[in-house]
Amino acid sequence: MKMMGCTNYIVVEKRQGQKCREYLETLQVYDTSRKMLVVGDTAEIPVISINPSFIELISEFVGMKVLTKESPSLVKDQKNKLEILRAEVIKLYGETSDLVEDLPSTYELYNDLILVPSQCLRKCDQSPEVFALICDIFSVKRIARKNAVVNDKFRSPRTDLLLGSDPWVWKKENGIKYNFNIRKSMFCRGNISEKLRVAKFDCSGEVVVDLFAGIGYFVLPYLVHANAKHVYACEWNRSSVEALKLNLKDAGVEEKCTVLLGDNREVCPEGVADRVNLGLIPSSSISWKVAVNALKSSGGILHVHTNVEVKAGEDKRSCWQKSADEINDKICNLLKSERGIRSTCNVVHIECVKSYGPRIYHLVIDLQCLIMVKTE
Ligand SMILES: C[S@@+](CC[C@H](N)C(=O)[O-])C[C@H]1O[C@@H](n2cnc3c(N)ncnc32)[C@H](O)[C@@H]1O
């Protein structure tokens, strides 16, 4: 399989096209706004922009060779719809109108709601014609606009609803429905490769602690797909907890999850976990000590999320390894001081979830922790 940068197409052999398309559809990464193309012996299936590690997972899941193809980053039909909108607004108000400048150049769709970037639709607010055009062209009933994130400890998105009053939307991924209040929580699309990796774990009989549960991005795959026995979900944002509870109920797994509202440093139980998820970036270090104490006395695995910067001229993989080793050393020291001097840990896997441009990588470092209780 060829690996390259983010892609908008997955290319497989023609005879496997349909099966792969259906699979991508269930994962909610199939881009329904574009058509699958058959070119010679291959089928080109349009997907939302995804990264190489995700492609690798797909090829494993689908059980077929996935050849990737570089393609323009803008989805053609998405672009078409934006162009249609622009043409219609020009027809109504003329090319020089401020309203034309004010139109979005990109968007996200959630059910019947369109979410546009923060800098647009500032002047269109008072123009019902523009809103009517948007609803018609994008087949939506609600319009929302992103806003700068509030600098509170929750980093709330402060999304404005420009049309409509119901802020609840949902997104289905890998068979799981994630409801959330678009005004108060964000949907982290970028973590899909990690969510799929978690879904493939076999956690039968295991107790998992998720220290940064959000609306359940990892809690749900642990319970629904990885078959965890129980999950303790810590989350300090009330709105996310509200969504998390709804999502657990929709998935029929609420009995298997204890939701702990509050700072994980205060609410996380000790000595219960076979596995601890630390999904906070750029660093989850504030809760490493909590994670170490959450592990059972038999030890377990920590999934430590972190961002790593690769400086110009440095080798990417050596940087990842160096960062993983540094984290391992620090957590090893915590294990020794908190759980017994002979306790130790080891890096068992480094997963690259996403890259932010060429230099910053979101990694998950898997650490196997051994706890050796002092015996005098
Ligand atoms: C970036 S989100 C991650 C959500 C999910 N793990 C993911 O990767 O998509 C981090 C979440 O952790 C929560 N959080 C941050 N610090 C926390 C703390 N000390 N205790 C409990 N929750 C916290 C935030 O409110 C947010 O919902």
The ligand as an SDF file (V2000), in Angstrom:
LIG
                    3D

 27 29  0  0  0  0  0  0  0  0999 V2000
   -9.8210   17.5690   23.4710 C   0  0  0  0  0  0  0  0  0  0  0  0
  -11.2090   16.9560   24.3100 S   0  0  0  0  0  0  0  0  0  0  0  0
  -10.9320   15.3180   24.0400 C   0  0  0  0  0  0  0  0  0  0  0  0
  -12.1310   14.5850   23.9040 C   0  0  0  0  0  0  0  0  0  0  0  0
  -11.8450   13.2050   23.3410 C   0  0  0  0  0  0  0  0  0  0  0  0
  -10.9830   12.4750   24.2630 N   0  0  0  0  0  0  0  0  0  0  0  0
  -11.2320   13.3260   21.9610 C   0  0  0  0  0  0  0  0  0  0  0  0
  -10.0380   13.0910   21.7980 O   0  0  0  0  0  0  0  0  0  0  0  0
  -11.9270   13.5980   21.0030 O   0  0  0  0  0  0  0  0  0  0  0  0
  -10.6910   17.0690   25.9790 C   0  0  0  0  0  0  0  0  0  0  0  0
  -11.8400   16.9230   26.9270 C   0  0  0  0  0  0  0  0  0  0  0  0
  -11.2900   16.8120   28.2380 O   0  0  0  0  0  0  0  0  0  0  0  0
  -11.9940   17.6690   29.1170 C   0  0  0  0  0  0  0  0  0  0  0  0
  -11.0400   18.0130   30.1800 N   0  0  0  0  0  0  0  0  0  0  0  0
   -9.8960   18.7550   30.0810 C   0  0  0  0  0  0  0  0  0  0  0  0
   -9.2490   18.7830   31.2620 N   0  0  0  0  0  0  0  0  0  0  0  0
   -9.9790   18.0340   32.1430 C   0  0  0  0  0  0  0  0  0  0  0  0
   -9.8190   17.6910   33.5210 C   0  0  0  0  0  0  0  0  0  0  0  0
   -8.7580   18.1250   34.2320 N   0  0  0  0  0  0  0  0  0  0  0  0
  -10.7470   16.9000   34.0920 N   0  0  0  0  0  0  0  0  0  0  0  0
  -11.8160   16.4520   33.3840 C   0  0  0  0  0  0  0  0  0  0  0  0
  -12.0350   16.7660   32.0770 N   0  0  0  0  0  0  0  0  0  0  0  0
  -11.1270   17.5500   31.4540 C   0  0  0  0  0  0  0  0  0  0  0  0
  -12.4510   18.8200   28.2600 C   0  0  0  0  0  0  0  0  0  0  0  0
  -13.5950   19.4500   28.7920 O   0  0  0  0  0  0  0  0  0  0  0  0
  -12.7460   18.1170   26.9250 C   0  0  0  0  0  0  0  0  0  0  0  0
  -14.0740   17.6850   26.8490 O   0  0  0  0  0  0  0  0  0  0  0  0
  1  2  1  0
  2  3  1  0
  2 10  1  0
  3  4  1  0
  4  5  1  0
  5  6  1  0
  5  7  1  0
  7  8  2  0
  7  9  1  0
 10 11  1  0
 11 12  1  0
 11 26  1  0
 12 13  1  0
 13 14  1  0
 13 24  1  0
 14 15  1  0
 14 23  1  0
 15 16  2  0
 16 17  1  0
 17 18  1  0
 17 23  2  0
 18 19  1  0
 18 20  2  0
 20 21  1  0
 21 22  2  0
 22 23  1  0
 24 25  1  0
 24 26  1  0
 26 27  1  0
M  CHG  2   2   1   9  -1
M  END
$$$$
